[in-house]
Amino acid sequence: MPTHFPEEQALRELASVFEETFHSEPDFLVRSPGRVDLIGTHTDYNEGWVLPAAINRSAWLAVKALPTPLVTVHAVDMEEQVAFRLTDLDAHKTLAGQDLPEWARFPAGVAWSLQEAGLATPGSQIALSGNIPIGAGLSSSAAVEVAYGLAWSHIVGWKVDKMALAQYCQRAENLYVGVNSGLMDQFACLFGQAGHALLFDCRTLEWEAVPLSNDVTLIIADTGTRRTLSTSHYNERRADCDAALEALKPHLPDIKALRDVSPDQLETHKDAVPEQPYRRAAHIIAENERVRAAAAALKNGDTAGLGKLMDESYISTRDLFDASGPQLDAMWEASQGHPARLGGRPVGAGWAGCMVFLAKTEGCDAFIEHLEQRYQAEVAIEPTIHRVETADGAQVVEVN
């Protein structure tokens, strides 16, 4: 059944843990939301359009500035603690000389990216917690990246705009962590607006907030499976898209990304593209059209139209992009046949993790029960299913 997390209480508890761990009070707290992408699978790194929304699941930091070039991060939920030197980030090592664990590459990577941009990153003591499931497709990695970036920005008082900060965080994930992700996740974590989805052009960086009707509810269905981006097929799919682009360029010399290719152009030059890259490109090109159609549906109050487009996105993700998985497929099938259901698709990169469903607010509890029972009967895994609300972007929170 739906689970609620009172954020103020969580922040108070994190401040208390910080004090117990570091024997002093934090200077401030940071809240950075996860995100759900209503539609736009893998379109961001193809310079296309996406339609995400920040949600009321967050990463939280309690932070204290230090005069020494050391960062110590206490990961409360994992019961782990790591320290590293800000003067030796290229080594990817802890203070004890061990390889940084994967979760600690995010603060080190953000510090590295900021330093590369000429921005100071002061020493810090940090306690980290949150309620975004890791590896579930709700952008836990971008949420923590943004939180660390915002924390150092607050300490130093940089005059860096939010889009630049999003790009610094993306650069950390691409070049330090090793995942060739696009900008959508960091953008959504920073620019989220409660009650709205965000139509974002990943080439021009133009965006607009699109109202989400109160008549519908977003439901996150966690399949109980996980994937790790750096070890998944994510980078392979990006390489397939690049291969399709390179195969098309001799015939379409003006294109710079798959967003520049129309469905008719792809079909005209189909024989020039190897089969697998062709299928990836076919998904991306159609998905870009679906994203803009989805934003138009929201503006017109056509929630049924949005739901239909989400279903089409799922089918294309599954059949053309091979980015679904057995449990995601089972969850989508289990959702069928309920009158409150409008549509659904995987969130994030795919393969495992969560699906997002759009349901009529009146009847959504019955839909959740329907989904739980049918999914568990099919795969013998008890899912976690809950309503989520759209949320504002990341912010610094005073301790008091």
C-alpha positions in Angstrom: 0.0 0.0 0.0 1.1 3.6 -0.4 3.9 4.7 1.9 4.4 8.3 3.0 7.7 9.9 4.2 7.4 13.1 6.3 10.3 15.1 5.0 10.6 17.5 7.9 10.9 14.6 10.3 13.5 12.9 8.1 15.6 16.1 8.0 15.4 16.5 11.8 16.5 12.9 12.3 19.4 13.3 9.8 20.6 16.4 11.8 20.5 14.3 14.9 22.5 11.5 13.3 25.1 14.0 12.1 25.5 15.4 15.6 26.0 11.8 17.0 28.5 11.0 14.2 30.6 14.1 14.1 30.0 15.5 17.6 28.8 18.9 16.4 25.8 20.4 14.7 25.5 20.7 10.9 25.7 24.2 9.4 22.7 23.5 7.1 20.7 20.7 5.3 20.0 20.0 1.7 17.0 18.4 0.1 17.3 17.1 -3.5 14.4 15.3 -5.1 14.3 12.3 -7.3 12.5 12.4 -10.6 10.1 10.4 -12.7 10.2 10.7 -16.5 6.7 10.6 -17.7 7.9 10.0 -21.2 11.2 10.4 -23.1 13.2 7.2 -22.9 16.9 7.7 -23.8 16.1 10.8 -25.9 18.1 13.2 -23.7 21.6 12.1 -24.9 20.3 12.2 -28.5 19.6 16.0 -28.0 15.9 15.4 -28.0 13.0 16.3 -25.7 12.0 14.9 -22.3 9.1 15.3 -20.0 10.2 14.6 -16.4 8.9 15.8 -13.0 10.6 16.1 -9.7 8.9 13.9 -7.0 8.6 13.9 -3.2 11.3 11.3 -2.8 14.6 12.9 -1.9 18.2 12.6 -1.0 19.1 14.6 2.1 22.4 16.0 3.3 23.5 17.4 6.6 26.6 19.5 6.0 29.3 21.3 8.0 32.2 23.2 6.4 35.8 22.4 7.4 39.0 24.4 6.9 40.9 21.4 5.7 40.8 19.8 2.2 39.1 16.6 3.4 35.6 15.4 2.8 34.0 12.8 5.1 30.7 11.3 4.1 28.7 9.2 6.4 26.1 7.2 4.4 23.4 6.6 7.1 21.3 4.1 5.2 24.3 2.0 4.2 26.0 2.4 7.5 29.3 3.2 5.7 31.7 6.1 6.0 34.3 7.3 3.5 36.9 10.1 3.6 38.8 11.5 0.6 41.2 14.3 -0.1 39.9 17.2 -2.3 43.5 17.6 -3.5 43.8 14.1 -4.9 40.5 13.4 -6.7 42.1 12.0 -9.8 43.3 9.0 -7.8 39.7 7.8 -7.1 41.0 6.7 -3.7 39.8 7.0 -0.1 42.0 8.6 2.6 43.1 5.1 3.5 44.3 4.4 -0.1 41.4 2.1 -1.1 39.3 2.4 -4.2 36.3 4.7 -3.7 33.1 2.6 -3.3 30.6 3.3 -6.0 28.4 5.4 -3.9 31.3 7.7 -2.9 32.3 8.4 -6.5 29.4 10.8 -6.7 30.6 13.3 -4.1 34.2 12.9 -5.3 33.0 13.2 -8.9 31.0 16.4 -8.3 34.0 17.9 -6.4 36.3 17.0 -9.3 33.9 18.5 -11.9 33.5 21.7 -10.0 37.3 22.1 -9.5 37.8 21.5 -13.3 35.4 24.4 -13.8 37.5 26.6 -11.5 35.1 26.5 -8.6 36.2 25.9 -5.0 35.1 22.9 -3.1 35.8 23.3 0.7 36.4 20.5 3.1 33.2 19.1 4.6 31.6 16.7 7.0 28.5 15.3 5.4 25.7 12.9 6.5 23.7 11.4 3.7 20.3 9.8 3.8 17.2 9.6 1.6 14.2 7.7 0.5 14.9 7.3 -3.2 15.3 3.6 -4.0 18.8 3.0 -5.5 18.9 1.6 -9.0 15.1 1.8 -9.4 15.1 4.4 -12.2 14.1 7.4 -10.0 17.4 9.1 -10.4 19.0 8.6 -7.0 22.4 9.3 -8.5 21.4 12.7 -10.0 19.7 13.7 -6.7 22.8 13.1 -4.7 25.0 14.8 -7.3 22.8 17.9 -7.2 22.7 17.8 -3.4 26.5 17.8 -3.2 26.9 20.5 -5.8 24.3 22.7 -4.0 26.0 22.2 -0.7 29.4 23.4 -1.9 27.7 26.2 -3.8 26.0 27.3 -0.5 29.2 27.2 1.5 31.3 29.2 -1.0 28.5 31.5 -2.2 29.2 30.9 -6.0 27.1 32.8 -8.5 26.5 29.8 -10.6 23.1 29.4 -12.3 21.2 26.2 -11.9 21.6 25.0 -15.5 25.4 25.3 -15.2 25.3 23.3 -11.9 23.2 20.6 -13.6 25.8 20.4 -16.3 28.7 20.1 -13.8 26.9 17.3 -12.1 26.2 15.6 -15.4 29.9 15.9 -16.3 30.8 14.2 -13.0 28.5 11.2 -13.9 29.9 11.0 -17.4 33.6 11.4 -16.9 34.2 10.4 -13.2 31.6 7.8 -12.5 31.6 6.5 -16.1 27.9 6.6 -17.1 27.2 8.4 -20.4 23.9 9.9 -19.2 22.1 12.9 -20.6 21.1 16.0 -18.7 17.5 15.2 -17.9 18.0 13.9 -14.4 20.1 16.7 -13.0 17.9 19.2 -14.7 14.7 17.8 -13.2 16.2 17.6 -9.7 17.1 21.3 -9.8 14.2 22.8 -11.7 11.3 20.8 -10.5 8.0 22.6 -9.8 5.2 21.1 -7.6 2.1 20.4 -9.6 4.0 20.4 -12.9 5.9 18.3 -15.4 8.8 19.9 -17.2 9.1 19.9 -21.0 12.9 20.2 -21.6 14.8 20.6 -24.9 18.1 18.9 -24.3 19.8 20.7 -27.2 18.7 24.3 -26.6 18.2 23.9 -22.8 14.9 25.7 -23.2 12.1 24.4 -21.0 8.6 25.1 -19.7 6.6 23.9 -16.8 3.4 22.1 -17.9 0.6 21.7 -15.3 -0.4 18.2 -14.2 -4.1 17.8 -13.6 -5.3 17.1 -10.1 -7.7 14.5 -11.6 -4.8 12.2 -12.2 -2.3 10.6 -9.9 1.2 9.3 -10.5 1.9 5.8 -9.1 5.3 4.3 -8.8 5.4 0.5 -9.0 8.7 -1.0 -7.8 9.2 -4.4 -9.3 11.7 -5.4 -6.6 14.5 -5.7 -9.2 17.5 -3.5 -9.6 20.1 -2.5 -12.2 23.3 -0.5 -12.0 23.8 2.0 -14.8 27.5 1.6 -15.1 27.2 -2.1 -15.5 24.0 -2.2 -17.5 23.4 -1.9 -21.2 23.0 1.9 -21.0 26.3 2.7 -22.6 25.7 0.0 -25.3 22.4 1.7 -26.3 24.1 5.0 -26.6 26.7 3.5 -28.8 24.0 2.0 -31.0 22.4 5.4 -31.3 25.7 6.9 -32.3 26.2 4.2 -34.9 22.8 4.9 -36.4 23.7 8.6 -36.6 27.0 8.0 -38.3 25.4 5.7 -40.8 22.8 8.3 -41.7 25.2 11.3 -42.0 26.5 10.5 -45.5 22.8 10.7 -46.7 21.7 13.5 -44.4 24.8 15.7 -44.0 23.0 18.4 -42.0 22.0 16.2 -39.1 23.9 16.6 -35.8 21.8 14.1 -33.6 18.9 11.7 -34.1 16.5 14.5 -33.1 17.2 16.0 -36.6 16.0 12.9 -38.4 12.3 12.5 -39.3 10.6 9.1 -39.4 10.3 9.4 -43.2 14.0 10.1 -43.6 14.9 7.1 -41.4 12.7 4.8 -43.6 14.1 6.3 -46.8 17.7 5.4 -45.7 16.9 2.3 -43.7 19.2 0.1 -45.8 22.2 2.2 -44.9 21.8 1.5 -41.2 22.7 -1.8 -39.5 19.6 -3.6 -38.1 20.2 -3.1 -34.4 21.2 0.6 -34.6 18.2 1.1 -36.9 15.8 -0.2 -34.3 17.3 2.0 -31.6 17.0 5.0 -33.9 13.4 4.2 -34.8 12.5 4.3 -31.1 14.3 7.6 -30.4 12.8 9.4 -33.4 9.3 8.3 -32.5 9.8 8.9 -28.8 10.8 12.5 -29.5 7.4 13.0 -31.3 5.6 11.3 -28.4 7.2 13.7 -25.8 6.0 16.8 -27.6 2.6 15.2 -28.1 2.4 14.4 -24.4 3.2 17.9 -23.4 0.5 19.2 -25.7 -2.0 16.6 -24.2 -1.2 18.0 -20.7 -1.7 21.6 -21.8 -5.1 20.6 -23.3 -6.1 18.6 -20.2 -6.1 15.4 -22.3 -4.9 12.9 -19.6 -6.3 9.9 -21.5 -4.1 11.0 -24.4 -1.1 11.2 -22.2 -1.8 7.7 -20.8 -2.0 6.3 -24.4 1.3 7.9 -25.3 2.9 6.4 -22.2 1.8 2.9 -23.2 3.1 3.5 -26.7 6.4 4.5 -25.2 6.6 1.3 -23.2 5.9 -0.9 -26.2 8.6 0.9 -28.2 11.1 0.7 -25.3 10.4 -3.0 -25.1 10.3 -3.9 -28.8 12.7 -1.5 -30.4 15.1 -0.4 -27.7 15.3 -3.7 -25.8 15.3 -1.8 -22.5 12.5 -3.6 -20.7 12.8 -6.8 -18.6 10.7 -9.7 -17.4 9.5 -8.0 -14.2 8.8 -4.7 -15.9 6.8 -6.6 -18.6 4.9 -8.5 -15.9 4.1 -5.2 -14.1 2.8 -3.6 -17.2 0.6 -6.6 -18.0 -0.6 -6.8 -14.4 -1.8 -3.2 -14.7 -4.2 -3.9 -17.6 -8.0 -4.1 -17.2 -8.6 -1.6 -14.4 -11.0 1.3 -15.1 -8.7 3.9 -13.2 -5.7 3.0 -15.3 -4.7 5.5 -18.1 -1.2 4.3 -19.1 2.2 3.3 -17.9 5.9 2.9 -18.8 9.3 2.2 -17.2 11.1 5.0 -15.5 14.8 5.8 -16.0 16.9 3.8 -18.3 14.8 0.6 -18.0 15.7 -3.1 -17.7 14.7 -3.2 -14.0 13.4 -1.1 -11.2 10.2 0.9 -11.4 7.3 1.7 -13.6 5.2 4.8 -13.5 1.5 4.6 -14.1 -0.9 7.4 -14.7 -4.3 6.7 -13.0 -7.5 8.6 -12.3 -7.3 10.0 -8.8 -10.7 8.7 -8.1 -10.1 5.0 -8.1 -6.3 5.0 -7.7 -6.3 3.1 -4.4 -8.3 0.3 -6.0 -5.9 0.3 -9.0 -2.9 -0.1 -6.6 -4.6 -3.1 -5.0 -5.3 -4.6 -8.4 -1.7 -4.1 -9.5 -0.2 -5.5 -6.3 -2.3 -8.7 -6.4 -1.9 -9.4 -10.1 1.9 -8.8 -10.1 2.6 -10.9 -7.0 0.5 -13.7 -8.4 2.5 -13.6 -11.6 6.1 -13.3 -10.4 5.9 -14.3 -6.7 7.6 -11.0 -5.7 5.8 -8.6 -3.4 6.0 -5.2 -5.1 6.2 -1.8 -3.4 3.6 0.5 -5.0 2.8 4.0 -3.9 1.5 7.3 -5.0 3.9 10.2 -5.5 3.5 13.9 -5.8 5.4 16.3 -8.0 7.8 18.5 -6.0 9.9 21.6 -6.1 13.6 21.3 -7.0 16.6 21.0 -4.7 17.1 23.6 -2.0 19.2 24.4 1.1 17.3 24.1 4.4 18.3 25.9 7.5 18.9 23.6 10.5 16.2 25.2 12.6 
